[in-house]
Amino acid sequence: MYAIQLIEPSLTAFRRVSLPDPQPGPGEVLIRLRAAALNYIDVAVATGRFPGATLPMVPVADGAGDIVALGADVADVALGDRVIPHFMPDWLDGPMRPQRIAAMRGITRPGSLSEYVAVPAHSVVRLPDHLDFAQGATLPIAATTAWNAVRSAQVRPGSTVVVLGTGGVSVFALQFAKASGATVILVSSSDEKLERGRAFGADHLVNYRAMPEWDKAVLEMTGGRGVDLVVETVGGASFARSLNAVAMGGTVFTVGFVAGSETSFDLLTVIGKAVRIVGNSTGSVADLAEAVRAIAANRIVPVVDRRFGIDEAAAAYAELAAGSRHVGKLAIMHE
């Protein structure tokens, strides 16, 4: 089979190679991959900022394809099923535990830039009928994370949610929140991206370049109450603003650090408002399955900004690393 390998810590160190076709063992399925989708963890791996990867390796955590072979003792899936293999195949359900997250596709296990991959059958989720393979490939990390964000604050009709930016997790959180009946405030630095967010369902738009104190704008929009959920994808100085913007008893769901992993804030804000700060590192196979059911029930269509060819991995990584140009997700196609 063909594969794309990352051979050293660099955004340009990709090579096309020929590797032996994997064979599914007991309890495994063989997937012919049709698409992959990038996350910032893939950039971190490619630049040597995420531990655990041994090079050369087949990168990219997320992908989708169809089952072409079954190992022994496999039930509940069939040849030809269109499926999404989960990023952490051993985390089936329940809380995070070290042994459940040791295996990570695209880091400690072969990722999605290969023609075929063998994975545990219990780690795959069927792709909703209304989605193509590129759209399905976006789901394991970003959709699962966004789904857990909305669930963490019990978002429902009447809830108010702030979404920071227009990356993959943010757009999924916007879509899930709207499907739950919430009012969504989208914060971005680009008027063009804000207008695209309005098309996805955002109710209120805040450009933080025009209004750096975006938290004050949120409080004004909510009559001083604040919001039930902030999906905090930025980190750095943004975190204190998220705490200011959230309502008493509200949730700050923190998943990103594009502005820095270190921050400072007044603990009295957290204590006095009884704020719930929830960290997240994706979720289990069961969480992905729930997110997929919500996507199917609400006919949610993931936003894929651009699709690259399999030999354009370096260009796709460069586009993601640039950060400011795309909305939603970037996909890499096998066909």
PEURBEL-V452562 format. One record per residue. N is the residue number from 1. RES is the residue in one letter. BURIAL is # if it has 16 or more other C-alpha atoms within 10 Angstrom, else .. Layout:
n=N res=RES burial=BURIAL
n=N res=RES burial=BURIAL
//
This chain:
n=1 res=M burial=.
n=2 res=Y burial=.
n=3 res=A burial=#
n=4 res=I burial=#
n=5 res=Q burial=#
n=6 res=L burial=#
n=7 res=I burial=#
n=8 res=E burial=#
n=9 res=P burial=#
n=10 res=S burial=.
n=11 res=L burial=#
n=12 res=T burial=#
n=13 res=A burial=.
n=14 res=F burial=#
n=15 res=R burial=.
n=16 res=R burial=.
n=17 res=V burial=.
n=18 res=S burial=.
n=19 res=L burial=.
n=20 res=P burial=.
n=21 res=D burial=.
n=22 res=P burial=.
n=23 res=Q burial=#
n=24 res=P burial=#
n=25 res=G burial=#
n=26 res=P burial=.
n=27 res=G burial=.
n=28 res=E burial=#
n=29 res=V burial=#
n=30 res=L burial=#
n=31 res=I burial=#
n=32 res=R burial=#
n=33 res=L burial=#
n=34 res=R burial=#
n=35 res=A burial=#
n=36 res=A burial=#
n=37 res=A burial=#
n=38 res=L burial=#
n=39 res=N burial=#
n=40 res=Y burial=#
n=41 res=I burial=#
n=42 res=D burial=#
n=43 res=V burial=#
n=44 res=A burial=#
n=45 res=V burial=#
n=46 res=A burial=#
n=47 res=T burial=.
n=48 res=G burial=.
n=49 res=R burial=.
n=50 res=F burial=.
n=51 res=P burial=.
n=52 res=G burial=.
n=53 res=A burial=#
n=54 res=T burial=.
n=55 res=L burial=.
n=56 res=P burial=.
n=57 res=M burial=#
n=58 res=V burial=#
n=59 res=P burial=#
n=60 res=V burial=#
n=61 res=A burial=#
n=62 res=D burial=#
n=63 res=G burial=#
n=64 res=A burial=#
n=65 res=G burial=#
n=66 res=D burial=#
n=67 res=I burial=#
n=68 res=V burial=#
n=69 res=A burial=#
n=70 res=L burial=#
n=71 res=G burial=#
n=72 res=A burial=.
n=73 res=D burial=.
n=74 res=V burial=#
n=75 res=A burial=.
n=76 res=D burial=.
n=77 res=V burial=#
n=78 res=A burial=.
n=79 res=L burial=.
n=80 res=G burial=.
n=81 res=D burial=.
n=82 res=R burial=#
n=83 res=V burial=#
n=84 res=I burial=#
n=85 res=P burial=#
n=86 res=H burial=#
n=87 res=F burial=#
n=88 res=M burial=#
n=89 res=P burial=#
n=90 res=D burial=#
n=91 res=W burial=#
n=92 res=L burial=#
n=93 res=D burial=.
n=94 res=G burial=.
n=95 res=P burial=.
n=96 res=M burial=.
n=97 res=R burial=.
n=98 res=P burial=.
n=99 res=Q burial=.
n=100 res=R burial=#
n=101 res=I burial=#
n=102 res=A burial=#
n=103 res=A burial=#
n=104 res=M burial=#
n=105 res=R burial=#
n=106 res=G burial=#
n=107 res=I burial=#
n=108 res=T burial=#
n=109 res=R burial=#
n=110 res=P burial=#
n=111 res=G burial=#
n=112 res=S burial=#
n=113 res=L burial=#
n=114 res=S burial=#
n=115 res=E burial=#
n=116 res=Y burial=#
n=117 res=V burial=#
n=118 res=A burial=#
n=119 res=V burial=#
n=120 res=P burial=#
n=121 res=A burial=#
n=122 res=H burial=#
n=123 res=S burial=#
n=124 res=V burial=#
n=125 res=V burial=#
n=126 res=R burial=#
n=127 res=L burial=#
n=128 res=P burial=#
n=129 res=D burial=.
n=130 res=H burial=.
n=131 res=L burial=#
n=132 res=D burial=#
n=133 res=F burial=#
n=134 res=A burial=#
n=135 res=Q burial=#
n=136 res=G burial=#
n=137 res=A burial=#
n=138 res=T burial=#
n=139 res=L burial=#
n=140 res=P burial=#
n=141 res=I burial=#
n=142 res=A burial=#
n=143 res=A burial=#
n=144 res=T burial=#
n=145 res=T burial=#
n=146 res=A burial=#
n=147 res=W burial=#
n=148 res=N burial=#
n=149 res=A burial=#
n=150 res=V burial=#
n=151 res=R burial=.
n=152 res=S burial=#
n=153 res=A burial=#
n=154 res=Q burial=.
n=155 res=V burial=#
n=156 res=R burial=#
n=157 res=P burial=.
n=158 res=G burial=.
n=159 res=S burial=#
n=160 res=T burial=#
n=161 res=V burial=#
n=162 res=V burial=#
n=163 res=V burial=#
n=164 res=L burial=#
n=165 res=G burial=#
n=166 res=T burial=#
n=167 res=G burial=#
n=168 res=G burial=#
n=169 res=V burial=#
n=170 res=S burial=#
n=171 res=V burial=#
n=172 res=F burial=#
n=173 res=A burial=#
n=174 res=L burial=#
n=175 res=Q burial=#
n=176 res=F burial=#
n=177 res=A burial=#
n=178 res=K burial=#
n=179 res=A burial=#
n=180 res=S burial=#
n=181 res=G burial=.
n=182 res=A burial=#
n=183 res=T burial=#
n=184 res=V burial=#
n=185 res=I burial=#
n=186 res=L burial=#
n=187 res=V burial=#
n=188 res=S burial=#
n=189 res=S burial=#
n=190 res=S burial=#
n=191 res=D burial=#
n=192 res=E burial=.
n=193 res=K burial=#
n=194 res=L burial=#
n=195 res=E burial=.
n=196 res=R burial=.
n=197 res=G burial=#
n=198 res=R burial=#
n=199 res=A burial=.
n=200 res=F burial=#
n=201 res=G burial=#
n=202 res=A burial=#
n=203 res=D burial=.
n=204 res=H burial=#
n=205 res=L burial=#
n=206 res=V burial=#
n=207 res=N burial=#
n=208 res=Y burial=#
n=209 res=R burial=.
n=210 res=A burial=.
n=211 res=M burial=.
n=212 res=P burial=.
n=213 res=E burial=.
n=214 res=W burial=#
n=215 res=D burial=#
n=216 res=K burial=#
n=217 res=A burial=#
n=218 res=V burial=#
n=219 res=L burial=#
n=220 res=E burial=.
n=221 res=M burial=.
n=222 res=T burial=.
n=223 res=G burial=.
n=224 res=G burial=.
n=225 res=R burial=.
n=226 res=G burial=#
n=227 res=V burial=#
n=228 res=D burial=#
n=229 res=L burial=#
n=230 res=V burial=#
n=231 res=V burial=#
n=232 res=E burial=#
n=233 res=T burial=#
n=234 res=V burial=#
n=235 res=G burial=#
n=236 res=G burial=#
n=237 res=A burial=.
n=238 res=S burial=#
n=239 res=F burial=#
n=240 res=A burial=#
n=241 res=R burial=#
n=242 res=S burial=#
n=243 res=L burial=#
n=244 res=N burial=#
n=245 res=A burial=#
n=246 res=V burial=#
n=247 res=A burial=#
n=248 res=M burial=#
n=249 res=G burial=#
n=250 res=G burial=#
n=251 res=T burial=#
n=252 res=V burial=#
n=253 res=F burial=#
n=254 res=T burial=#
n=255 res=V burial=#
n=256 res=G burial=#
n=257 res=F burial=#
n=258 res=V burial=.
n=259 res=A burial=.
n=260 res=G burial=.
n=261 res=S burial=.
n=262 res=E burial=.
n=263 res=T burial=.
n=264 res=S burial=.
n=265 res=F burial=.
n=266 res=D burial=.
n=267 res=L burial=.
n=268 res=L burial=.
n=269 res=T burial=.
n=270 res=V burial=#
n=271 res=I burial=.
n=272 res=G burial=.
n=273 res=K burial=#
n=274 res=A burial=.
n=275 res=V burial=#
n=276 res=R burial=#
n=277 res=I burial=#
n=278 res=V burial=#
n=279 res=G burial=.
n=280 res=N burial=.
n=281 res=S burial=.
n=282 res=T burial=#
n=283 res=G burial=#
n=284 res=S burial=#
n=285 res=V burial=#
n=286 res=A burial=#
n=287 res=D burial=#
n=288 res=L burial=#
n=289 res=A burial=#
n=290 res=E burial=#
n=291 res=A burial=#
n=292 res=V burial=#
n=293 res=R burial=#
n=294 res=A burial=#
n=295 res=I burial=#
n=296 res=A burial=#
n=297 res=A burial=.
n=298 res=N burial=.
n=299 res=R burial=.
n=300 res=I burial=#
n=301 res=V burial=#
n=302 res=P burial=#
n=303 res=V burial=#
n=304 res=V burial=#
n=305 res=D burial=.
n=306 res=R burial=.
n=307 res=R burial=#
n=308 res=F burial=#
n=309 res=G burial=.
n=310 res=I burial=#
n=311 res=D burial=#
n=312 res=E burial=.
n=313 res=A burial=#
n=314 res=A burial=#
n=315 res=A burial=.
n=316 res=A burial=#
n=317 res=Y burial=#
n=318 res=A burial=.
n=319 res=E burial=.
n=320 res=L burial=#
n=321 res=A burial=#
n=322 res=A burial=.
n=323 res=G burial=.
n=324 res=S burial=.
n=325 res=R burial=.
n=326 res=H burial=#
n=327 res=V burial=#
n=328 res=G burial=#
n=329 res=K burial=#
n=330 res=L burial=#
n=331 res=A burial=#
n=332 res=I burial=#
n=333 res=M burial=#
n=334 res=H burial=#
n=335 res=E burial=.
//
